[in-house]
């Protein structure tokens, strides 16, 4: 897709494959649809999440320990027998860079207005000045190479400002790794577990050493310990998960959000890590379903263009918003499976996908504000909840297919299912590799 330029590839996540012929992120053709607290720990002497004289710099001061992350949900509790599960909804953002288009703060403002948590999968290269690009050694690719553009210094500073704000407002900072290689011999789909470890170590280093790499001394540090904050990610183009998982487990990651084409069902562990895939959701006007991400909406609407004729925009915007809303309704009104949505800070087709996401978000938030047990959280907050549930309860929830209500209602369906009262689901060996 030649409509993309190097700078315009910011945050494409799975959609960066569009620059390589629209391969990757889900499908271009119709699918048949066949509180652990904040990442910086807890310090009773520190005011939560504030940078005061008690903030402790880490390394070169690019990051710092500032106490427990603010704006976190209450301590998660296991479901009681017969209790209806909450409807979890997780909005996540691949790349998470700010290039002056105002999209990062736009969605931070929206989340703040409605008391929501989100996950921002930060690309490490978005904190590395292009003048220092040779510090990056991507596996199976030339030194300094990247299939997404390096940011200008101004945009790196804006990204730092918004990442800092995001964490202080209670959001999760995950990773989208670095160079976003989706094709050829250097694709992340071919990387070994050892190469994934190198990529992760570098992604973390670019976050933890932005001050050294940039020479900037006039910006505040990021208010978290990234070694503790980072517990999950999403791979470029949703490729390479099988070889990533052994490394993720070794690093103590709690989840991975890289699986493509998942169904709206309750998740299980894969390789000892919670597998939280993008999901197939209804696509109004079609018999097939679409992956729950902006790129896949585009791929099924304008095929190979991010700047299609504008007369299409109103209908496509409406279709995309209704797709997200339909996915939410299907889960909420049936099996209550968590709903995962992935996006990028982009202006494809006149910004219609950002408008669609905002419309869907507001629809879901209104349900919560009317009293429904709807929880707009980050992936980290969601796995906090999963990890305190009884394994037999989660196993029972997994028996509900997509779009199926529990027979006899929730009270009957989730009546006492066993004798365990305190076993954490984190000990489950379900689908372990």
N, C-alpha and C positions, 0 to 999 in steps of 0.2 A: 504494500500500500504506500504509494509515493506521496500521498498527501501529508504524511508525517515528516517533520524535520527533526534534527537531533535534539534541539531544545524542546520541541513539542512532544517528545516521547516521555516527558516528565511523568513519573508515577504510573506508567502504563500497566505495570504489573503484568498479569497474564496477557493483557492486550498489546504488549509490545510486539508480540508476534505479528501484529497487523503490518508492521513495517517489512515483514518477511513473507508476505503473501497470505495474511490472515490465517495463519496456522497457530495452533496452541489453544489457549483459553477456551476450552469447551469445544463447541462445534460450529461450523459454518453452515452445515446443512441441517434440515429439520431432525430433531431427536424424537424418538418414539416415547421417550420418558419411561421404554420398557424398564470467710475472708482470710486468706493468707496474707492480707494486707498489701501495702504498696511494695514496690521493688526495692526500696531503700531500708526496709525493716521498720523497727519500732523503737522509739527512744522517749521515755516519759519526760525527760528534761527538755525536749524540743517541742515547740509548737508545731503541730502536724503540717508538713509540707511547706514550711516557710524557710527562707534563707536568712538566717540571723547570724549573730556572732558565733552561735553554736554549730552552724553548718560546717561540716568537715570535708575539705577538698579531698578528692581522690585523684591520685596520679598528678597530672599537670594542672589540675583544677578545671578540666573540661566538664567533669561531672563532680557531684558532691553528695554526701550523705546529709539529708535534711530531716530525717525522721519519717514517721509513718505517712504514707500517702493519704492526702485528704480526700473527702467526698467519696468514700467507699460505702457499699451497702453494709447492712448489719451482718453479724455472724450468720452464715448459712445454717439451716437446720434440716435434718432429715424429714421426709414426708411422714406424716402419721398414717396409720392404717385407714384406708378409705379416703384420704385427702386428695383432692384434685391437684395435679401438678401445675405450677406456674407456666405461663407462655413466655419463654425466653426469646428475645430477638437481638441479634448481634449485627450491627453495622460495622464494616471494616473497610479500610482504605489502603490500597497497595501503593507503595512509593512514598507517600506522605511528604511530598515536597511542596513548598510554596514559591511560585514564580511570579508573584505580583498580580495574579488574577483574582485574589481574594477568596479562593475556594476553601482553603484550610480554615481561616477564621470564620467563614460563613457557616461551616458545619459545626465548628466549636460553639458558635453563638447559638445555633439551633439546639445542640445537645444541652447546653447550659440552661436554655429557656425551659426545657422539659425534664431536667434532672436525669439525663441519660448518660450511660457510659458507652464508649466506642473503643475499637482497637485500631491503632495506626501502625501499619507495617512499614517502618522506615527503611528506605534504601540507604545503606551505609555511604555510598558514593555521593549522596546529596549533602554530606558534610565535609567532603574532600575537595579543596580547590583544584581546578583543572591544572594549574601550574605544578601541582604535586601528584599528578595522575600516575606517574611511574612508581609511586609507592604501592600501587595496586598490582598484585600478581594473580590474575584470574586463572584458575585451572584450565589447561588445554587451550589457552588463548594468549596472545602477545601481552607483554607487560603494558599496563595502562589502557588496554582495550576495554571498551564497554559498548553494549548495544543500546544503551540509553545515554542521553547527553549529560555531561558534567554541568553543574549549575554555575551561574555567575556568582561572584563574591556576594553581591547584593542579595541574591536569592538564597544563598546558603545562610546568610544572616537572618533572613525572613523565616527560613525553615527552622533555625535554632529557636527563634522567638516563639514560633507556634508549637514546636515540640515541647518546649518548656511549659508553655501555657497548658497544653493538653494534659501533661502529667499532673500539674498542680490542680487541674479541674477534675481529676479522678480517672482519666483515660489510660489505657494500656499502650505502651510503646513496644511493639514486636519488631520483627525484621522481615524485609523483602529481599535480603541479601544485598548483592552489589551490582554486577555488570549486566544482569538480565539477558543471558545468552540462551536463545531458544531454537537455534538451528545450526546445522553444520557439525563438524567434528567437535567443536567446543561447547556444544549445547549442555546445559545443566542436566539434561536427561541421561547423559553418559558419565556423569561424575561418580567417583567412588566415595565410600564413606570418609576416607582420608581427605579427599579433595573437598568434600562438604565441610569438613572440620576447618580446613584452611580458609574457605570462604567465610565461614561464621566468625572465625578468629579475626579476620580482616574487617568484617562488617562491624564487629564490636570495637575494634581498635579505632576505626574512623570516627565513631561516636565518642569514645573515651579520650581521644587525642586530637580533637578538632582545634584546640587552642594551639598546640605545638605545630600542627600542620598549616594553620592559617597565620599564626603570629598575632592574632587579635587579642587584645587585652581589655577592650572596652565593653565586652558583653558578659553578662552573668553566666555562670556555669549551668549546665543542665542539673536539675535538683534530684537526681536519682543515681543509684549505683546500677549501671547497666548489666553487670554480671548477675545481679539478683533480679532485676526487672525483666530481663529477657527470658521468657519461658515458652515461646512459640513463634511460628512464622508461617509465611506462605511463599512457596517457591515460584520463580518466574514461569509463566505459562503453565502452571500446575504440573510441572515435569520433575521427575527425579525423586519422588517421595520414598520409594523403596530403599534407595541407598542413603537417603537423608536420615531415615528413622533410627538406624543403629547409632548414628552420631548424636541425634537429638536425645535419645534415651541416655547415652553416656554423659551428656551435658546436663541431664536433669530436667530437660524440657517436659512440660506437662501436656502439651497438645501440638498438633500440626494441622494447618488449615489448607493443605495443598491438594487434597483429593478432588478430582473433577467428577461431575455428573452424579453426585450423591442424591439419594431420595430423601423426602421429608419424613424421616423416621428417627428414633432415638439413637444416639451414637454409641459406639463401642471403642475399645482400645485396639490399636494396631501396632505391633512391635513394642507394646508396653506404654504407648503414648495415645492419648485421646485423639481419635481421627474425626475431624470436624470439617466435612467437605462442603464446597459450594453445592447447591441443590438444584435439581430440575423442578421448575415451577410452571404453573399454567401460563400460556401465552395467548391472550385473547385474540379470537379470530382464526386460530389455528388448532389443528388436532394434535400437534406435537407440543412438547414443553421446551423451555429455554433455561439455560443456566442462570442462576441468580446473581448476575454481574452485568454492569453497564456494557462492557465490551461485547458480551454475547447478545444483548439486545441489538446493538449496532450491527453485529455480524448477520443477524437475521432480518434486518431492515434495509440498510444501505450497502450491505455486502462488502464492498471494498473502498468505501469513501467515508471520510469523517466530515465532509463538506458537501453533502448531497443537496439537490434542489430544495429550497426552503419551503416550498408548498407542502412538502411531506411532513414538516416538523410538528404541526399540531396533532395530527393523527398518531405519529410515532411517540410523541411525548405522552399522550393519553394511554396508548397501548402499553408503554413501559411502566407507567405508574400503576395501571390496573393489574399488570403482571405481578408486581411486588405485593400489591394489596391482596390479590387472589391467593398468592402463596401464604401470606399471613393468615387470611381467613381459613384456608384449608387446614392449616395446623391448629389454629385456635379453636375451631369448631369441631375438630375430630380428635386426633391422637396427641395433641399438644407437643409435638416434636419441636425442638428448638429450630428457629428460622435464621439462617445465615445468609447475609448479603455482603457481596464484595464490590468495591467501586474504586475509581481513580479520580484525582482532581483534574478534570479534563473539560474541554469545551466542544466536544464532538457534536456535529450537526446542530450548531447554534446553542449548545449547552442544554439540550432537551433532557439528557439523562440525569444531569444534576437537578434539574427541576422535578423530574419524575421521582428521584430519590427523596427529595425534600417533601413532595406531596405524600408519598407513601409513609415517610417517617411521621409526618404530622397526623395522618390517619391513625397510625398505630398508637402514637402518643395520646391521642384523644380517647382511645379505648381505655388506656391506663388511667387517664384522668377522670373518666366516668366511673371508675371503681373496679375495672377488670384487673385480675392478677397478671398483668403484662409487665415484664421486666426488660427494659432496654439496658443491656449490660455489655461489657467487654468479654472477649473470649476467656481471659483470665478469671474474671468474676464468675463466668458460667462454670468453668471447671472447678472453681472453689465449691460451688453448689453440688456438682456431680460427685466430688470426692467425699462428701459426707453422707451420701445416700446409701442405703443398704443395697448390696449387690443383687439380692433377689428382687428388690423393687425395680431396679433398672432393667434387670433381665425381663421382668414382666412387661415393662413399658416397651421394650424392644419387640415384643410379639405383636404390637399393633402396626399393621402396614400403613403406608401412606394413605391419608384420607379416611381412615376407619375409626369410628367412635368405639369406645369400650363397651362391650356387651353388658347390659345391665346397669350402665352408668359407672362413674368413677368410684362411688362408695363401695359398690359390689366388686368392681374390677381390682381395686387396690386394697381390699380387706387384707387382714394379716396373711402374709405370704411365706412366713418362715419364723424361725426362733431367734435369728440373729438380731441384735439390737444396736450394736455399736461397730460392726465391721465396716471399714472404709472400702468404697468401691475401687480405691486406688490399688487394692491388692488383687483385683480381679485379673484372671489370665485370659479373659475372653479375647479371641482372635489375636493372641500374642504371637509374634513371629520369632 
